[in-house]
Amino acid sequence: MATFSYQAYDTSGAKFEGEIDASDKKQALELLKQQGLLPSAIQPTKSARKSVFGFSEKISLADLEFLTSELSLLLASGVRIDRGIDIIRKNKAKPSMASLLSDISQELKGGSSLSSSLRKYPDVFSPLYCNLVELGENSGNLSQVFADLAKDLRFRRDLQRKIIGSLTYPLVIFFVCVLSVFFVFNFIIPRMSSMFDGMQEIPWYTSMLLSTSRWLNDYQGILFVLITLSIALLVMLLKKPPVKFWLQAKMLSVPFINTSILTVERIRFNSGLALMLGAGLPIDKAMALCIGNLSNHDLRKELEIAKDKVKSGDLLSGALKQTRIYPPFFVSLIEVGEESGNLEIVFGEIAHRSRQEFESWTEKMTNLLEPLMILFMGGLVGGIVIIMLLSMISVNDFGL
């Protein structure tokens, strides 16, 4: 069975576009005619696109949020889950998502549950996502579960966008700075070097400038290769658990950066807890599932210890107080939640406050990085220009 995309018209001349499953093109044409449509174009759908390195196009956080929110709307409208997946696949999904949804659809038609089908794609659907879907299937409240998941994914997407946005401007400035330096050393300085030909003595800063320019002209290809290899080696090392965990531990001890790490991890953990508790899971099981949402190894270990203490009968607030992820104010909120039995609301409030805190941190970081990068660019490029001017003036001072 293959999937074909088509453009067709009905008897009144209205245009239709979509996809249809058929064994071949001939059968697809017959099925469209049976629906009263006259095809004007029909072709097999493209499989998931490949990148220049041969890897399949990755399903992004925005794609997952789109799928989740669409499923929530379709289920709330009374559409069956298998039918909803087919509707999204045929009408709105990009190739990589369409391929995934086609596989999930086949699993559902084969008798598998939605949660078990999603668990076969751990790179796309987290354990928390799959467990909430399973709870929704068992309770018959799958539409609300997808709505809550979509809300959480929407925040994570916005968070990702804020981080990228806050770093874009400083990175652009840095890139322009590097290009400016390379332009000066490759084109400007070599042309002015003839001014110093035949001089018996030149200032040390002029000599340094000319030597650097000659070195870059002779070895910049090797320099570029070394930088590329260094970046590739760094990426490979960061994928190895010992190096990754060591770096994560060091980052938690760096002022200003550790604040953002703790805040982001607190958001992930508490938003997951609010969802799991709202779905009716006990606190120890909810903690076990939400710990997997964290990316920092040290914080995961701290929360694992807290989970074991809660499981053995300790108070939740006392166990979480011993972790770095909860400052005293949030621990007091958890104490209130324990006494009132409203832990779901408390964890939701902590996640909300942490989101506001992170947005404030992001704004501060952006406001700080922009002038620092401008100063860096101005200092580096301006310093080179000043040395060039001093070198030109030195021609008159030293003479030929």
N, C-alpha and C positions, 0 to 999 in steps of 0.2 A: 504493500500500500504506500503510495507516494502522495505528496501534497502539491497542488498546483494553485498558483495565483492567477486571477482572471480579472478582466474588465468586460462587462456585458451590459446589454440594454434590454428593458422589457418592452412589451407591445406599445406602451405609451411614450417610449423614448427616454425614460428615466435611466440614468447611468448607475450601475452597481459595480463595486469592487470588493474583492475578498479572496478567500482561499477555499479549496474543496479537496477532499480526500478521494483518490481514485487509483485503480491499479495502473492505468496508463492515460495518455492524453485523450485517446478516443473515448474512453469511458467517462472522463471528466466532461467532455463536450456533451455526451448523452445525458449526464446527470443535470447539467445546466439547462439543456433543452426541456427536460422534464419539469424543471422549475419555472418554465415560461420565459427563460432568458436567452438572448441571442448574443453569444460571445464575440467580442471584437479582438481580444488578445488573451492568450492563455499560455502559461509556461511553468515549468517546475520551479518551486520556490528554492531560493539559495540556501545552502546549509550555512551553519555558523561561520562567519568570516574568519580568516586567518590573519594574524599580524605578520609583519615583515620577518619575524623570527619563527613563524610557523605555529604559534600557539593560538588556540581558539580565543575568540573574542570573549572577554570576561563579563559576567553578569554583575553589574554595579549595584551599589546600595540604592541608587535612584530607581533602577529596574525592579528591585525587590519591593521597594515601597509602592511603586506603581501597581505591581501584581497584587500585593496584599490589599491595597485600598480598593482596587477593582473587584477582587473576589468578595470583599465585604459588601460592596454595593449590590453585586449580582445576587449574593445569598439573601440579603435583606429584601430584595425584590422577588424572592421566591424561586430563583433559578437554581437547579441542582448543581452540585459542585463540579461534576464531570462536564456538564453542559457549559458551565461558566468558564472552565479552563479552556474548552474548545473555542468559545467565543473570543476570548482574549488572544489565543494563539492565532486564530485565523484573521483577526481584524487589526490588532494593535501591537503585537509583539515584534521586536527586532529578531533577526535570524537566530542568535544564540538563545534568546528566551523562547522563541518558537520551538526550537529543537528540544529544550528542556521540558516545556509544557507538553510536547508531543509524547515524550517518554513517560511523563507522569500520567497523561491521559490513558496510555496503553496499560499502565500499571493498574489504574482504577477500573478499566474495563475488564482486566483479568481477575478482579475480585479483591485487590489489595485496598487497605484503608489509605486515606490521604496522608496521615501522619507517617505510616510505614513507608509510603512512596517518597515522601520528602526526606526521610532519614537516609535514603540512598545517595543523597547529594549534600554531604556535610560541608562542602566548600561554599554552598549557596545558603543553606538553611541551618542555622545554629541549633544546638540541642534544646535551648530555651524555646525557640520558635516551634520546633517539632513537638515538644512536650505540651505547649499551650494549645497547639492544634489538636493533639490527642485528647486533652481535657475538653476542648470545645466539641469534639465529635461525641464524647461520652455524655456530655451534659446537654447536647442539642443546641448549644449557643455559639455555634461556629462563626456566625456573622459578627457578633460582638467581639469575639476573640480576634478576628481579623481586623476589626476596627481599632482595637487597642494596640495591636501589633503595628498597624499602619501609622498610628500616632507616634509610637516610639521610634519607628524607622524614619519617620519624617523629621523628628528632632535630630536623630543621628546624622541624617543627610544634611540638615541645616548646620549642625555642628561641624561636620566635615567641610562644608562650604565656607564657614567662617574661618576655620583654620587655614584653608588654602588661600582664601581672600586676604587674610592678615599677612601671609608670607609672600604673596605675589608681588606687591610693590617693592619691598626690599630686595627680592631676588632679581627683579627687572633692573633696579638701580645697580646691583652688583654686576649683572651681566653687561650692562652698558659700560660700567667702569672697566671691566676686563677687556672689552672690545676696544675701548679708547686707548688703553695702555698698549695693547698689541698694535694698534694703528700707528701710534706715536713711534714705537720702537722699530716698526717695520718700514715705515714710509717717511716720517718726518726727520728722525735723527740720522738715518743713512744719507739723506740729501744734504743735511747741514754739516756732516762730518768732513766734507771737503774743505770747509773753512779752516780746519785745524791742520791740514796737510802742510808739512814743512816746519811746523812750530817745534822748537827745541824743548819747550816746557809748557805744559798745560795744567790747569788746576786739577786737584784730585777728584772733585765732583764731576768734572767734564770727562776725565778718564774713565770714571766709573760708569757714566752714562753711555759713552761710546762702547765700552767693553760689554755692557749688558745688551746693547743693541746688536753688536756683532754675534754674541752668544745666542741670542734669540733667533737671529736670521739663520744661523748655522744649525741649531739644534731644536728649533721649535716643533718640528715633526716628531722627534724622539720624545720631547716633553709632553706633547699631546698624547702619544701612545702610552707613556708612563702614567699620566693622570687617568686615562681611560682604564688601564689595567688596575690601577690602585683602587678606583671606584668599584670596578667589578669584583676585586678581591675583598673589599670591605663589605659589599653586599653579600658575598658568599659566606664570609665570616659571621655576619650578623644573623644568618639563617641557622648557624650552629648553636644549639641550646646553651652550652657553657658560656660562649661569648655574649650571646643575647641576654642571658640572665645576669652576667656580670655588669653589662652596660646598664640594664634596667636598675640594678641596685645602686650604681653610681649616680644615675640620673635623679634618684630619690634624695640624694644628699646635696644636689645643686640648688642653691637658693633661687627663687623665682620660678624655675622650671618645675621643681617638685610640687609647687602649689597647683600648677595646671594638671600634672599627672594625677595627683590625689583627687582633684575635683572631677576630672573626666571619669576616673575609675569609680568614684562615688556615684556619679550619674548613672553609669552602666549598671552597677550593682543594685541601686535603690529603685530604678525604673523597672528592672527585671523583677525585684521582690514585690513591688506593688502589683505588677501584672499577675504573678504567680499566686499571691495571697488572694487577689481578687477572683482568681479562678477556683479558689477553694483548697489549695495545697497547704499542708502543714508547714510551719516555719523552717524546720530542719531540712525537709526535702526541697523547699523553695530556695534555701541558701545553697544547698548542694548544686542545684541547677544553675543558679545565678553566678556562682563563683567562676564557672566556665566562661562567663562573659568578660571577665577581666583579662587584660593583656599582660599586666605586671606580675612576674613570678613571685616576688617577695610578698606582695599584697595578697595574692592567692593563698600562699602558705599561712599568713596571719588569719585570714578568714576561714580557712580549713580548720585551724585550731579553735576558732570561735564557734564554728559549727559543731565540732565534737563536744565542746563544753555545753552548748545548748542541748544537744542530744542526750547528754548525761544528766541533765536537770538544772544546769545553771541558768540564771536570768539572762535574757537576751541582751539587755542594756549593759550588764556587767561584762559579758563576753566581748561585745563589740567595742567597749570602752578601751580594751587593751590593744586595739588595732589602730594603725595610723590613719585609716580612712575616715574615721569619725572624730571630729573635734568635740570638746565638752558640750557645746550648745546642742549639737545634733543628738548626742547621747541622752541629754535631758528630754528631748522630744520623744525619743524611743521609750524612755521610762514612763512618760505620760501615756504613750500608746499601749504599753503593756498593762498599765493600770485600767485604762478605759476599754481595752480590747479593740482598738481601732488602728492596728499596726499598718494596715493597707493604706489608710489615709496619711499616716505619719511618714511612711516611706515615699509616698507620692509627693508629699510636701518637701521632704529632704531633697528629692530629685529635682523638684521645681526650683528650690532655693539654690541648689548647686548649679543649675543651668544659668540662673541669673548671675551667680558668682563667676562662672566661666566666661560669660559674655563680657562682664566687666574686666576680667583679666585679659581677654582677647583685645579689647579696646585699648587698654593700657599698653599692651605689648606692641600693638600697631603704632600707637602714638610715640612710643619710645624708639622703635626700630627705624621708622622713617627718617627722623633727624640724624640718628647715628649713621645710617647708610649714606645719607647725603654728606655728612662730615667726612666719612671714610673716603667717598668718591672724590670730594673736593680736596681733601688732604693729599691723596695719592696722585691724582691727575694734576692738581695745582702744584704739588711739589715738583713733579717732573717738568712742568712748564717753567717754574721759577729757575730750576737748574739749567734749563735750556737758555733762558734769558741771561742768566749769569755767565754761562759759557760764551754766549755771543758777545757780551760786554768784555769778557776776558781777552778777546782777540786784540782789542785796542790796548789793553794793559800790558800784555806780554809781547805783542808785536810778532813779526815774522822773523 
